[in-house]
Every structure is written in C-alpha cells, then in structure tokens.
Amino acid sequence: MKILVLNGSPKRDKSDTLHITRAFLAGMEETAPQEVRLIHAIDRHIEYCTGCFACMRNGGVCIHDDDMAGILQEITESDLLIFSFPLYCYGMPAPLKALADRLLPLTGMAMKKAGDRYVHVGRADVSRLRFLMICGCGFPNSRQNFEPAAAQFRLMFPGRNTILTVPESPMFNAPEAKVVTEPRLELVREAGREYGETGAVSEALLARIGSPMIPEEEYARIVNGTV
C-alpha cells in the first residue's frame, strides 16, 4: 500500500503526535509491506489559498507556483492519506491547514447533492484513496477538544475516514513516562494491525486509545508543576 503522511507539527520528526503515527504504521507493516512517504508541511513552500477558484475553472492549475502541484500528484498516487498533527486552537496547525486549503484543484466548480448536503464534484480519480486523521493534544482528556478537528475531517473526506485521537500526548516525548506511553503505543500498533487487515479500527479500540494514560487530575498537576 502506498501511504502518504502529512505531518502538521512544526516540530517535524520530534512531534509528539508522530510517535503515535509511527506506532500505527508499524502495526500496519506487520500485516503487509507498506510504502510510506512523509511530508513535513512546515518545510514545503505552500502559499495561502486566495479563494479565486482559478484552479477549479482551468483544469486544476493554481495561480501559485509552489510545492503544491507535486504534493497533489503524490496524493493522487497514494492509497492512504494520513493527516498527523497536534491540536492547535482545536484544529490543524497553520502549515497543514494551508495545505488542506490547497486541495481545491482535486475538484471542479460543479456541485452535486450528497445526502443532505452539497459537495463539489471531484476532478481527480481518488476513489481508492482512504483518509486517516491521527491527532494528539496536551489536555488530559478528549472531551470538547478534538470535536472541531474531527468534524472538519469527516466533512472533508466523507465515508472513507478513520479518526484516532490521543490526549496527554506530550508524554510520548518524556522518557520517564514510558511506563504508561509504551502500553498506549502498543494499543496504537494493534489499531494499525487491525486497519491493515480490515481497513477499519473498532470503536472500542479507538476509545481505549483516546482515554487518558494517567488520571486527569494527576496529569494537570504535573503540567502545572504542582506535584
């Protein structure tokens, strides 16, 4: 399977969330060989979308001459697109959001009704492409934190999306927290194996992965330096 990982963290390889993504990919690798490419969004030249819709009217050609044309080519050649990012202001970090905004050339101006909403008709054939969101945050629980990012992702990629969220994710870069992070990463590897075998992850496993690794109050005390 051709997998393209879009890393939204400005920390690049030191991203807390990337620990989770690597564990998921390791689980998938146990089921079959995977061809993985990684893009650090912050290192690519990606201009902001101006909303001119030129790309949707002229065959997908954007007014900006930057790295997005190559990234779009990589996306259309992939089987699985992974958005890996830490939660920033309840959404994607700016470099990844700029990339997401520039996905417009994959569609045209024409619209069609899909259920109770309208969507743009696709220009590129991405029928085989599946979409996975892996997101970590520094809060001690998932409630009323990940919902805006998850809702946006489902609307962007309806029907073929899987969403994996993990609170307390800064602990993945703390060696002293291995006693709790390593068991959590093993759960993520299990999710990767499950996804590699079935193309989905059970809701029960997603819930276990999305639960706090240590009690919420204890985590808050550590972060606040009151332990």
N, C-alpha and C positions, 0 to 999 in steps of 0.2 A: 504494500500500500504506500502511495506517495502522500506524505504528511508535511504540511507547511505550518510551522509555528510562528505566530506573530507575537513577539514579546513586547508588551507595552511598558515594561518597567524601565525607568531611566537608569536603574542600577545594572542593567544588562545581565551578564552571567551571575551577578551576585544577588539577583532578585530573590526575595523570599518566596514569591509565588512560583518561580521557576523550579524550586525544589519539588513542588507538587507536580508540576508538569513533567519533569524528568521521571518521577516515580510512575506516573501514569503511562508514559511511553515505554518504560522498562517492562511494565506488565503486558502491554501490547506486544512487545518484542518476544515475550515468552510464547505467544500463540502463533506468530509467523514473522518472518523478516520484514522490517519496515524501513522505508527510505525517508529519512527525516531531514528537512531543511529548516533552519532557524533564521528569522529576520528580527533584529533589534530595531524597532520602529524609530527610536531616537537617533540612530546612526544613518538613516536614509534621508535623502533630500525629498521631502514631501511638502509641497506648497498647500496652503489652505484652499479648500473649495470656495469659489466665489458665487456659486449658485446661478451661473449664467446658462447652464444646461446645454452649452455648445456640444459637449460630449454625447449628449442624448439625441442630438439632432444630426450630427455629422459622422455617424458610423463609429462612435466610441473614441474619437480623438479629442483629448483635452487641450485646453489653451496653454497649460503649463508643460514645459519641457523639463521634467524631473524624473525621479526614480519610479513613479507610479506605473508607468507603462510596463516596465519589467516585472513589477510586483503583480500586476493584474495577469500577466502572462503566466507567472508561477502559480497563481491561484487557480486559473482555469485548467492547468495541467495536473492539479492535485486531486486526491481522493478525499482527504480530510483536512479541514482548515481549523487550527486551534488558536483561539484568542486567549493568550496567557497574560494576565495583568493584575496588579494590585488595585484595590478600590481607591479611587481618588474622587473626593466630593461625590460619592455614591455613583460613580460612573467610571469610564475609561480614563487613563492618563491622556493628556493632550496629544502626544505624538501618535498614539494609537487611534484616538478619535479622529485626528486629521486623516489618517489612512482610511478609516472606515467611511468618512465622508466622501472620499475619492473613489468609492466603489461604484459610483453612478454610471460610469461607462459600460458596466455589465448589463445595463437595462436601457430601454428607449423611453420616449415620452408617452407612448400609448399606455393606457391603463386597462385593467380588467378587474372584475369583481371576484374576490376570493373569500367565500363565506360571507361575513357581514362587513367586510372592509374592501377597499380598492388597493391594488398594488400595481407597480409598473411592470410591463411585460418584459421578460428577460431577453437580452440580445445575445449573450454568450450562452453556450450549452454547458451548464453546470449541474445537470440532472444527477450526475453520480456523486457530486460533492456533498459531504456531510460537515457539520459545524459543531465545534465543541468550545465551550467557554470554561476556563479554569481561572478562578478569581480568589485571591486571599485578601484579608483585611486585618487591621490591627486592633479591632474591637474584640471583646471577649465573647460575643455571640453573633449569630446570623440574623437575628430578628431586626427588622426595619433598618437594614444596612445594605444588603445585596439586592433587594427587590427592584430598585430602578434600573440597575445594570442588567439584571436578568430579564426584565420586561422588554428593554430595548433589544436585547439579543434575540429574544423569541420573535419580536416583530421584524427584525432584520432578516432572520433566517427561519421562517416558519416551517414546522413539520419535520425538519431534519436536524434538530438541535439537541444537544445534551449540555447540561449546566452543572458544574461542580464548584462548590464554594466552601472555603475553609476559614473560620475565624482564628484569631490568635496566631496568624501566620508569621509574625516576626520571630517567633520561637524557632523556626526552621533554620535560621542563621545563628542560633545560640547553641554552641556545643554542649553547654551544661544542661540543655533541655532535651537531650537525646532520649532520655528515659521515657518521655511522652511523645516526642516527634517521630521516633523510629517506628513505633506501633501504628501511628497515624499514616505514615508513608507506606507501610505495608498494606493498609486498607486501600490506599490510593492505587498501589500496584495491583491489588485484587480487582479494583474497578477497571484498570487498564486491561487486565486479562479478560474480564467479563465483556468489555467493549470489543476487544479483538475477536472474541468468539461469537458474539451475538449482535454487535452493533448498537448496544444499549447498556445502561447501568441501572440496576434495580433501585427503586425509590428507597428501599430500606438501607441499602449500602450508601447511597448518597446522603441520607440522613445521618448515618453514623460518621461519615467523613465530615459533615458540616456541623457536628456538635463540638462544644468546647473541649480542648485537650486537658485542661485543668479547670477547677471551679472558677466561675466568672469573677467572684469577689477576690480570690487569690491572685488571679491574673491582673486585675485592676490595681491591687496593692503593689504588685511587682512593678508595673508600668509607672505607677505614681511614686515609686521609691519610698513606700511607707511600710515595707516589710521589715 
